[in-house]
Amino acid sequence: MPLTVVPELPADDHDSSAAPASPSLIDQIVREGARKMLAAALQAEVDAYIAAFADARDEHGRRLVVRNGSH
């Protein structure tokens, strides 16, 4: 069962004929915000790592740490 910001109603309060509820708007907003924060944090970590090793070269003068793509 996924964690939610707004808990579901107890089982005895549900109408058995009702369709399953979709995630609430606040859940969707929180999840999207968390996704964006994690993506930004990972991007910052990758950028810092690449910058820290920008001067590292092999014996042929090629960079040892490069970004190859974006995901």
C-alpha atoms as one frame of an Amber mdcrd trajectory, in Angstrom:
protein
   0.000   0.000   0.000   1.576   3.330  -1.022   1.906   6.068   1.544  -0.540
   8.916   1.159  -0.803  12.380   2.601  -4.543  11.949   3.086  -5.337   8.454
   4.442  -8.130   6.427   2.930 -11.402   5.991   4.796 -11.802   2.846   6.912
 -13.179  -0.154   5.011 -16.611   0.028   6.699 -17.131   3.618   5.430 -16.620
   2.688   1.756 -19.527   2.134  -0.581 -18.974  -1.319  -2.125 -20.371  -0.117
  -5.484 -18.000   2.879  -5.711 -15.006   2.735  -8.019 -11.552   2.802  -6.390
 -10.505   6.361  -5.606  -7.693   7.904  -7.623  -4.840   9.555  -5.749  -5.933
  12.839  -4.220  -4.792  16.121  -5.716  -2.517  16.810  -2.749  -0.898  13.367
  -3.178  -0.255  14.139  -6.840   1.232  17.548  -6.005   3.452  16.117  -3.250
   4.691  13.280  -5.468   5.481  15.619  -8.343   7.289  17.998  -5.990   9.307
  15.141  -4.510  10.177  13.864  -7.993  11.396  17.305  -9.037  13.445  17.740
  -5.844  15.099  14.337  -6.286  15.869  15.045  -9.945  17.418  18.418  -9.048
  19.476  16.869  -6.227  20.780  14.114  -8.500  21.614  16.640 -11.213  23.525
  18.788  -8.718  25.423  15.735  -7.443  26.420  14.692 -10.977  27.463  18.240
 -11.859  29.608  18.480  -8.705  31.256  15.114  -9.381  32.080  16.022 -12.979
  33.421  19.427 -11.909  35.592  17.832  -9.186  37.313  15.612 -11.745  37.318
  18.001 -14.714  41.130  18.171 -14.705  41.706  14.402 -14.416  43.310  13.145
 -17.638  44.749   9.846 -18.830  48.192   9.415 -20.365  46.815  10.535 -23.762
  45.322  13.763 -22.405  41.705  12.583 -22.546  39.349  13.427 -19.702  38.728
  10.515 -17.341  35.293  11.698 -16.192  32.761  12.889 -18.756  29.005  13.070
 -18.931  27.691  10.770 -21.592  23.963  11.441 -21.897  21.456  12.787 -19.425
  19.627   9.931 -17.666
